[in-house]
Amino acid sequence: MIRRVEHGWRLRELMAARGMTTISDLIPHLADRGIALSDSQLYRLLSGTPERINLTLLGAILDTLDCSFEELVPVTVTATETRTRATGTTDAAALARADGIRPARARIHRPS
């Protein structure tokens, strides 16, 4: 059994709940905590889920929004039964083909 870990990013939702609607609302709060980010860097934080984030920046965001890590980044773990191969099939599907036909075994002959 394989466990898949996924995470979300709720920065925009938490900002809206605290009355912050634009990037410029967040800039002075982060500047007070020693974080200097450009508008484009903040826009990327708001528009998508970051794969990597500086811990100092994360701490400043949590302090600014007065929230916990779990509120900002909800983590879900799901268990899957089989692993998908690169071909898009699972181990069970490879063993039991739908048509029941197996390919003919290749024979390799040495030249005489």
CNS distance restraints for C-alpha pairs under 8 A (distance, minus, plus):
assign (resid   1 and name CA) (resid  79 and name CA) 6.55 0.50 0.50
assign (resid   1 and name CA) (resid  80 and name CA) 5.91 0.50 0.50
assign (resid   1 and name CA) (resid  81 and name CA) 5.05 0.50 0.50
assign (resid   1 and name CA) (resid  82 and name CA) 6.54 0.50 0.50
assign (resid   2 and name CA) (resid  79 and name CA) 5.64 0.50 0.50
assign (resid   2 and name CA) (resid  80 and name CA) 5.32 0.50 0.50
assign (resid   2 and name CA) (resid  81 and name CA) 6.59 0.50 0.50
assign (resid   2 and name CA) (resid  82 and name CA) 7.12 0.50 0.50
assign (resid   2 and name CA) (resid  83 and name CA) 7.09 0.50 0.50
assign (resid   3 and name CA) (resid  77 and name CA) 6.46 0.50 0.50
assign (resid   3 and name CA) (resid  78 and name CA) 5.63 0.50 0.50
assign (resid   3 and name CA) (resid  79 and name CA) 4.39 0.50 0.50
assign (resid   3 and name CA) (resid  80 and name CA) 6.28 0.50 0.50
assign (resid   4 and name CA) (resid  77 and name CA) 5.56 0.50 0.50
assign (resid   4 and name CA) (resid  78 and name CA) 5.21 0.50 0.50
assign (resid   4 and name CA) (resid  79 and name CA) 6.12 0.50 0.50
assign (resid   4 and name CA) (resid  80 and name CA) 7.35 0.50 0.50
assign (resid   5 and name CA) (resid  75 and name CA) 7.07 0.50 0.50
assign (resid   5 and name CA) (resid  76 and name CA) 5.91 0.50 0.50
assign (resid   5 and name CA) (resid  77 and name CA) 4.56 0.50 0.50
assign (resid   5 and name CA) (resid  78 and name CA) 6.63 0.50 0.50
assign (resid   6 and name CA) (resid  75 and name CA) 5.82 0.50 0.50
assign (resid   6 and name CA) (resid  76 and name CA) 5.34 0.50 0.50
assign (resid   6 and name CA) (resid  77 and name CA) 6.36 0.50 0.50
assign (resid   7 and name CA) (resid  73 and name CA) 6.23 0.50 0.50
assign (resid   7 and name CA) (resid  74 and name CA) 5.64 0.50 0.50
assign (resid   7 and name CA) (resid  75 and name CA) 4.39 0.50 0.50
assign (resid   7 and name CA) (resid  76 and name CA) 6.18 0.50 0.50
assign (resid   8 and name CA) (resid  49 and name CA) 6.80 0.50 0.50
assign (resid   8 and name CA) (resid  72 and name CA) 7.93 0.50 0.50
assign (resid   8 and name CA) (resid  73 and name CA) 5.32 0.50 0.50
assign (resid   8 and name CA) (resid  74 and name CA) 5.28 0.50 0.50
assign (resid   8 and name CA) (resid  75 and name CA) 6.53 0.50 0.50
assign (resid   9 and name CA) (resid  48 and name CA) 7.61 0.50 0.50
assign (resid   9 and name CA) (resid  49 and name CA) 5.39 0.50 0.50
assign (resid   9 and name CA) (resid  50 and name CA) 7.80 0.50 0.50
assign (resid   9 and name CA) (resid  72 and name CA) 6.04 0.50 0.50
assign (resid   9 and name CA) (resid  73 and name CA) 5.05 0.50 0.50
assign (resid   9 and name CA) (resid  74 and name CA) 7.02 0.50 0.50
assign (resid  10 and name CA) (resid  14 and name CA) 6.18 0.50 0.50
assign (resid  10 and name CA) (resid  71 and name CA) 7.45 0.50 0.50
assign (resid  10 and name CA) (resid  72 and name CA) 5.14 0.50 0.50
assign (resid  10 and name CA) (resid  73 and name CA) 6.42 0.50 0.50
assign (resid  10 and name CA) (resid  74 and name CA) 7.93 0.50 0.50
assign (resid  11 and name CA) (resid  15 and name CA) 6.09 0.50 0.50
assign (resid  11 and name CA) (resid  45 and name CA) 7.84 0.50 0.50
assign (resid  11 and name CA) (resid  46 and name CA) 6.29 0.50 0.50
assign (resid  11 and name CA) (resid  72 and name CA) 6.13 0.50 0.50
assign (resid  12 and name CA) (resid  16 and name CA) 6.17 0.50 0.50
assign (resid  12 and name CA) (resid  46 and name CA) 5.82 0.50 0.50
assign (resid  12 and name CA) (resid  47 and name CA) 7.99 0.50 0.50
assign (resid  13 and name CA) (resid  17 and name CA) 6.25 0.50 0.50
assign (resid  14 and name CA) (resid  18 and name CA) 6.44 0.50 0.50
assign (resid  14 and name CA) (resid  65 and name CA) 7.02 0.50 0.50
assign (resid  14 and name CA) (resid  72 and name CA) 7.38 0.50 0.50
assign (resid  15 and name CA) (resid  19 and name CA) 6.36 0.50 0.50
assign (resid  15 and name CA) (resid  20 and name CA) 4.90 0.50 0.50
assign (resid  15 and name CA) (resid  21 and name CA) 6.63 0.50 0.50
assign (resid  15 and name CA) (resid  65 and name CA) 6.91 0.50 0.50
assign (resid  16 and name CA) (resid  20 and name CA) 5.19 0.50 0.50
assign (resid  16 and name CA) (resid  21 and name CA) 5.56 0.50 0.50
assign (resid  18 and name CA) (resid  65 and name CA) 7.28 0.50 0.50
assign (resid  20 and name CA) (resid  25 and name CA) 5.56 0.50 0.50
assign (resid  20 and name CA) (resid  26 and name CA) 7.04 0.50 0.50
assign (resid  21 and name CA) (resid  25 and name CA) 6.85 0.50 0.50
assign (resid  22 and name CA) (resid  26 and name CA) 7.28 0.50 0.50
assign (resid  23 and name CA) (resid  27 and name CA) 6.55 0.50 0.50
assign (resid  23 and name CA) (resid  39 and name CA) 7.08 0.50 0.50
assign (resid  23 and name CA) (resid  42 and name CA) 6.62 0.50 0.50
assign (resid  23 and name CA) (resid  43 and name CA) 6.87 0.50 0.50
assign (resid  24 and name CA) (resid  28 and name CA) 7.45 0.50 0.50
assign (resid  24 and name CA) (resid  39 and name CA) 8.00 0.50 0.50
assign (resid  25 and name CA) (resid  29 and name CA) 7.66 0.50 0.50
assign (resid  26 and name CA) (resid  30 and name CA) 6.38 0.50 0.50
assign (resid  27 and name CA) (resid  31 and name CA) 6.10 0.50 0.50
assign (resid  27 and name CA) (resid  36 and name CA) 7.85 0.50 0.50
assign (resid  27 and name CA) (resid  37 and name CA) 7.59 0.50 0.50
assign (resid  28 and name CA) (resid  32 and name CA) 6.18 0.50 0.50
assign (resid  29 and name CA) (resid  33 and name CA) 6.77 0.50 0.50
assign (resid  29 and name CA) (resid  64 and name CA) 6.30 0.50 0.50
assign (resid  30 and name CA) (resid  34 and name CA) 6.48 0.50 0.50
assign (resid  30 and name CA) (resid  35 and name CA) 5.13 0.50 0.50
assign (resid  30 and name CA) (resid  36 and name CA) 6.97 0.50 0.50
assign (resid  30 and name CA) (resid  60 and name CA) 6.32 0.50 0.50
assign (resid  30 and name CA) (resid  61 and name CA) 7.21 0.50 0.50
assign (resid  30 and name CA) (resid  64 and name CA) 7.23 0.50 0.50
assign (resid  31 and name CA) (resid  35 and name CA) 4.98 0.50 0.50
assign (resid  31 and name CA) (resid  36 and name CA) 5.70 0.50 0.50
assign (resid  33 and name CA) (resid  60 and name CA) 6.27 0.50 0.50
assign (resid  35 and name CA) (resid  57 and name CA) 6.71 0.50 0.50
assign (resid  35 and name CA) (resid  60 and name CA) 7.59 0.50 0.50
assign (resid  37 and name CA) (resid  41 and name CA) 6.05 0.50 0.50
assign (resid  37 and name CA) (resid  42 and name CA) 6.51 0.50 0.50
assign (resid  38 and name CA) (resid  42 and name CA) 6.38 0.50 0.50
assign (resid  39 and name CA) (resid  43 and name CA) 6.03 0.50 0.50
assign (resid  40 and name CA) (resid  44 and name CA) 6.26 0.50 0.50
assign (resid  41 and name CA) (resid  45 and name CA) 6.49 0.50 0.50
assign (resid  42 and name CA) (resid  46 and name CA) 6.27 0.50 0.50
assign (resid  43 and name CA) (resid  47 and name CA) 5.93 0.50 0.50
assign (resid  44 and name CA) (resid  48 and name CA) 6.08 0.50 0.50
assign (resid  44 and name CA) (resid  50 and name CA) 7.97 0.50 0.50
assign (resid  45 and name CA) (resid  49 and name CA) 6.89 0.50 0.50
assign (resid  45 and name CA) (resid  50 and name CA) 6.48 0.50 0.50
assign (resid  53 and name CA) (resid  57 and name CA) 7.11 0.50 0.50
assign (resid  53 and name CA) (resid  58 and name CA) 6.76 0.50 0.50
assign (resid  54 and name CA) (resid  58 and name CA) 6.21 0.50 0.50
assign (resid  55 and name CA) (resid  59 and name CA) 6.01 0.50 0.50
assign (resid  56 and name CA) (resid  60 and name CA) 6.21 0.50 0.50
assign (resid  57 and name CA) (resid  61 and name CA) 6.19 0.50 0.50
assign (resid  58 and name CA) (resid  62 and name CA) 6.19 0.50 0.50
assign (resid  59 and name CA) (resid  63 and name CA) 6.09 0.50 0.50
assign (resid  60 and name CA) (resid  64 and name CA) 5.96 0.50 0.50
assign (resid  61 and name CA) (resid  65 and name CA) 6.08 0.50 0.50
assign (resid  62 and name CA) (resid  66 and name CA) 5.66 0.50 0.50
assign (resid  62 and name CA) (resid  67 and name CA) 5.37 0.50 0.50
assign (resid  62 and name CA) (resid  68 and name CA) 6.29 0.50 0.50
assign (resid  62 and name CA) (resid  69 and name CA) 6.95 0.50 0.50
assign (resid  62 and name CA) (resid  72 and name CA) 7.68 0.50 0.50
assign (resid  63 and name CA) (resid  67 and name CA) 6.89 0.50 0.50
assign (resid  67 and name CA) (resid  71 and name CA) 6.32 0.50 0.50
assign (resid  67 and name CA) (resid  72 and name CA) 7.09 0.50 0.50
assign (resid  68 and name CA) (resid  72 and name CA) 6.55 0.50 0.50
assign (resid  69 and name CA) (resid  73 and name CA) 5.79 0.50 0.50
assign (resid  69 and name CA) (resid  74 and name CA) 7.84 0.50 0.50
assign (resid  70 and name CA) (resid  74 and name CA) 5.18 0.50 0.50
assign (resid  70 and name CA) (resid  75 and name CA) 7.32 0.50 0.50
assign (resid  82 and name CA) (resid  90 and name CA) 6.25 0.50 0.50
assign (resid  82 and name CA) (resid  91 and name CA) 6.83 0.50 0.50
assign (resid  82 and name CA) (resid  92 and name CA) 7.66 0.50 0.50
assign (resid  83 and name CA) (resid  90 and name CA) 5.80 0.50 0.50
assign (resid  83 and name CA) (resid  91 and name CA) 6.91 0.50 0.50
assign (resid  84 and name CA) (resid  88 and name CA) 5.91 0.50 0.50
assign (resid  84 and name CA) (resid  89 and name CA) 5.60 0.50 0.50
assign (resid  84 and name CA) (resid  90 and name CA) 4.61 0.50 0.50
assign (resid  84 and name CA) (resid  91 and name CA) 7.28 0.50 0.50
assign (resid  85 and name CA) (resid  89 and name CA) 5.45 0.50 0.50
assign (resid  85 and name CA) (resid  90 and name CA) 5.78 0.50 0.50
assign (resid  85 and name CA) (resid  91 and name CA) 7.43 0.50 0.50
assign (resid  89 and name CA) (resid  93 and name CA) 5.95 0.50 0.50
assign (resid  89 and name CA) (resid  94 and name CA) 6.49 0.50 0.50
assign (resid  90 and name CA) (resid  94 and name CA) 6.25 0.50 0.50
assign (resid  91 and name CA) (resid  95 and name CA) 6.42 0.50 0.50
assign (resid  92 and name CA) (resid  96 and name CA) 6.23 0.50 0.50
assign (resid  93 and name CA) (resid  97 and name CA) 5.86 0.50 0.50
assign (resid  93 and name CA) (resid  98 and name CA) 7.79 0.50 0.50
assign (resid  96 and name CA) (resid 100 and name CA) 6.84 0.50 0.50
assign (resid  97 and name CA) (resid 101 and name CA) 6.93 0.50 0.50
assign (resid  97 and name CA) (resid 102 and name CA) 7.84 0.50 0.50
